[in-house]
Amino acid sequence: MPQAKAVSICYNTGMTHHENLKILAFVGLPGSGKSTAVQYFTEKGYPKVYFGGVIYEAMKEAGIERTADSERFFREEYRVKNGKDAVARKIVEQITHLADAGQHRIIADGLYGWTEYKTLKEAFPGELVLTAIVAPRHLRYHRLAHRPERSYTEQESYERDITQIENLEQGGPIAISDHYIINDTSIERLHEQLDTLTREIEF
C-alpha cells in the first residue's frame, strides 16, 4: 500500500513532520447532511476538529448568547475583525496537536470559506481531502424545516444559503471538492457512499 506524503508545517518555532496524515473535511450547504456524515465517522472513533466550536468558544468568552441570528452575526464579525483565516488558523493548531498525539486520520467539520480552505491546504499539502455532501435545494429545505432543533422556514433557509455563499465564500470549497456525495435518498445509502469513500482514499 503506498504511503501518503509526509507533511511539513510551521508550528510554534520549529518544523513538525507527520507521516501518513490525512484530514477529511466535509463541506456543503445547510441541510445537505454534513453533520450526519461527520457523526458517522466520530461514532467509529475518529477524532474531529470543529470550525463552529471556535466561534462558540469566542461567543462564550464574549458573553454572547447563542441564537441562530447571533451566531451568524458573530461569525461574520469575527472574520472581519480577525481575518477570514482566523478560524482556520486555530483549526490548524488543533490538527497539529492531534497529529503530535499520534492521530493520523482526522475529520474536519464545518469548513466554510475559500480562505479557510486555502489555509488548510497550505498547512497540510497533500493531506487534506475535501468532500462535498450535496442534495437538491427542496430536499435540504424540507430537512431544515423538520429538524427537532433550530428548524427553518423555506424563506429562512434560502436567506441562510445566500448569506453563506455571499458572505462566507462557501461556494468555492464546494465547487473545488475532491469528492462528491449525493445525499438524496436514505441515511443507509449515505453511509454506503461514505464507506466507499474511505476505501478509495485509504482513510
N, C-alpha and C positions, 0 to 999 in steps of 0.2 A: 504494500500500500504506500503510495507516495506521501511524503511528509510535507505538511504545509510550510510555507516560507516563514522564517523567523521574523519577528517584528522588533524594530528598534524604535523606541520613543523617548522623548525628553521628559524626564520626571525628576522634580526637585533639582539637584545639582549634578546629576550624572545620567548615564545611559543605562536603561534596563532592557534586557533581552528576554523575550518569552518565546519558547519553542512551541510550535503546533497550536497556536492560539486561533480561535475562531469566535467571532461575535455575530450572532444572528439578530438583526434588527428588523422589526416589523413596522410597516407604515401603512396608512390607509385613512380614508375619511371616516367620520363618526358613523357607527353602525355597521361598519364593514366586517367586524369580527376580530379586530386586533387583540382585544383583551382575552377573548376566548382562545386564540392561538397561543398567547403568552401563558395563560393558565395551564394549557395542555402541557407545556414544557416545564413549568415550575412544579407542577404536581409530580413530574417524573424526577424532580430533584435538581434541575438545572438552576444555577443562580441567575438573578437578573439585576439589572440596573434600571431605574425608573426615572425618566426625564421629569415627569409630573411631580415626583417626590421632591425634587429640588425646589420647585415652585411652592409646593405645600409647606415645606420647611421654612422657606423665606416668608411666606404669609404668616405662619405661626410666630416667627420671631418678630414680625411687624405688628402682631396683634390684630390681624385682619380675619374676620370670619369667612369661612369658605362657603360660597354660593356659586352657582353657575356664572352669574354676572361678575362677581368679584374675582373669580379665578381667571376669567377671560381678560378682564381689565388688567389685573396684576401681572399676568403672563406677558401681555404686550408691553406694559410699562417696564417690567423687569428687563426685557431685552433692549428696550430703548435706553435705559439708564446704564446697563452693564455690558451692552454689546449683544449682537444677535447670536454670538457663540458662547455667551455666559453660561448657559445651562450645559451645553456640550462640554465645556472645559471641566466642569465638575464631574460630569459623567466619565470623561477620560480618566480622571483621578480615581474614580470608583472602580473602573475596569482594571486599572493598573494595580490597585490594591488586591482585587480578586485574583488577578494573574500572578501577583507576587506570592499569594497564598496557595498557589498550585491549581487554580481553576483554569481550564483551557477551553471550555465551552460555555459561553455566556450569552444570555438573552438580553437584548436592549429593547425596552418598552417605552414608547412614546416619543420617538424621534419625529419632529415635526418639519423643521425648515431646511432649506437648501444650505444655509450656512452651517447648521448643525451637522448635516451630512458631510460637508466638506471638512469640518473639524475632525470628525471621527475617521474619515477616510485618510486624512493626513497623518493622524496619530497612529493609525493601525493599517498601514498599506498592505493590501492583500489578505487581511484577516477579517474585514467587515463584509458580511453577506446581507444585502438589503432585499427584503421580501415584501412585496405589496399584497395586502389582502383586499380584494375588491368585490363589490356587489352592486347590482343595479340601484339607482337612487331611490326608486319607490320602495324597494325592499329594505334599504337602510333606514329610511324614514319610518317604515312600519315597525321595525325593530326598536327604534328610538322611542316611538310613541307608546310601546308596550313594555318598556323596561320597568321593573319593580321600583327602581330608584332613579330619580332625576330624569323623568320622561320628558320628551319634547313634542310640541305640535309640529305639523308639517312646515309651517312658516318659520318656526324657531330653528328647525333642523336645516332649512335652506339658508337662513341667515348665518348659522354656525358654519356651514360649508363655505360660504363666501368669505367670512372672517378668516378662516383657517387658510384658505387659498390665497387671499389677497394680503393679509397682514402677517401671516406666519410662514409664507413661502412653502406651503405643504405640497403643492402640486409637483414641484421639482423632484423630490425624492421618490414620489410615486412613479413619475414618468421614467426615471432612470434606474428603477429597481432591477436587480439581477434575476429575480424570480417573481412570478405572479401566481396567486392562488385565487380562483373564482369561488367565492363563498355564497352560492345562491341556492343551495339545497338544504341538506341536513348537517347537523354537527358531526355525525358519524362520517360523512363524506369529507368534511373539513379535516377531521383527524386523519383520514386516509391520505389526503394530499400532504399533510404535514409529515407523516411518516415517510412518504415518498421523497419529500424534500430532504429530510435528514439523511436518507441513504445517498441521495445524489451529491450532497455537499460534504458527506462523511462527518456529520455533526455528532 
